[in-house]
Amino acid sequence: MKIYIPEPIAEAGEKYLEFQGYEIFRGSGQTDRESLIRDIAECDAMILRTAKMDEEVLEDGKKLRIVARHGAGYDNLDVKAAKERGIITTYSPDTTALSVAETTITLLLMLAKKVKRMETELRKDNFSYKFSHKGMDVSGKTLGIIGLGKIGKMVAKKAAIGLDMKVISYIPRPEGKEIPKYVKVVPLDQLLKESDFISLHVPGGAKNQNLIGKKELEQMKESAFLLNLSRGGVVNECEFAEAVRKKQIAGGALDVFAKEPPEITDDIFKLENVILTPHIGSNTEECMERIAMDVAKDVDLVLSGEDPRHPIRQ
């Protein structure tokens, strides 16, 4: 059987599939729609990374039995269209939390200590810049987490226990959720007004588009920072840039963008108080291997006639 992997995954995942007797097929290595349609036609399974799998592409996967999304999100996969065609869809929900949480804490501390600006000024031979631009300690400060899933909980634990921060969280549907004792659940308005740092960890999709925009940004402290390591589009980037430029908020960090790669001419690239990273939240050697092995095992299960461990349910 043939496994279509147009974008490379960690070697461990590919070796696992080859050991099970599958053929790895890369096709043209291109991820535009025309290439996907052409390359997917003879494949039994696909491991999907950043390519967009819409109804038109899925229609040409006549032999497809499974599309395994390499990661915790699946915005680029039309799950409904796949289900209608009898194609099983899976994802890897438990492999990225540690890495994304560590990246979140890294960016939070970089913002607090003004690392980006300090390093830039030192390269300009401006050693004395630090005397008039001091950072802050995060101990005792309030971190507001929007979305308390696996990643949000891990960020909360590292912040509360590791950094001695006060952690509050807004959860749209808190009923029946297990809330750590060091997290206080509050309404969104309260979180926006009280937090020194706000970190977003919500799913993508239409319901969360522009979750943070002009109205929400106006409620934040002037000294507060906003971090988005969830999905592009959750933060209205233009309104965020405007809020930073007008000093309505102190700054922030974006690891995800509405359009990826983003246009480097966008307003956010002109802001000194904003850290921008190219969607690296889970981009570690260890995490990539965890994901590759996770999706490879589900592909093997489905092609062997068994149920996957991580089906996407709608």
RAURHU-V608165 format. One record per run of one state. SS is the DSSP state (2 for helix, 1 for strand, 0 for the rest). FROM is the first residue (numbers start at 1). TO is the last residue. Records with the same first field share a line. If there is no record, write none. Layout:
BEGIN
SS = FROM-TO + FROM-TO
END
This chain:
BEGIN
0 = 1-1 + 5-10 + 20-22 + 26-32 + 41-44 + 49-52 + 54-54 + 60-65 + 70-76 + 78-78 + 85-87 + 91-96 + 113-114 + 124-126 + 132-141 + 147-149 + 163-165 + 171-182 + 186-187 + 195-196 + 201-205 + 209-211 + 213-213 + 220-224 + 229-234 + 236-236 + 246-250 + 255-266 + 271-273 + 277-284 + 304-310 + 312-314
1 = 2-4 + 23-25 + 45-48 + 53-53 + 66-69 + 77-77 + 88-90 + 142-146 + 166-170 + 183-185 + 197-200 + 212-212 + 225-228 + 235-235 + 251-254 + 274-276 + 311-311
2 = 11-19 + 33-40 + 55-59 + 79-84 + 97-112 + 115-123 + 127-131 + 150-162 + 188-194 + 206-208 + 214-219 + 237-245 + 267-270 + 285-303
END
